[in-house]
């Protein structure tokens, strides 16, 4: 399944140049700083850095797609806000 799912982050939350190399570095720093569960950190890295779909993430981490969505929605806003702030 290659269906794209909106992550719930509005365009005004993220600068247009955010996803360049620096954006990935800041996002990884935010994940490491704010996400305490190793499983959740791995899921978020796979989603935001590698771009895996919910289905691919569920298969890789041996959990349901609902669990994957919950993990991503739980952490995405704070991570993206942190990364945007650090990027300037």
Secondary structure, 3 states (H helix, E strand, C coil): CCCCCCCCCCHHHCCCCCCCHHHHHHHHHHHHHHCCCHHHHHHHHHHHCCCCCHHHHHHHHCCCHHHHHHHHHHHHHHHHHHHHHHHC
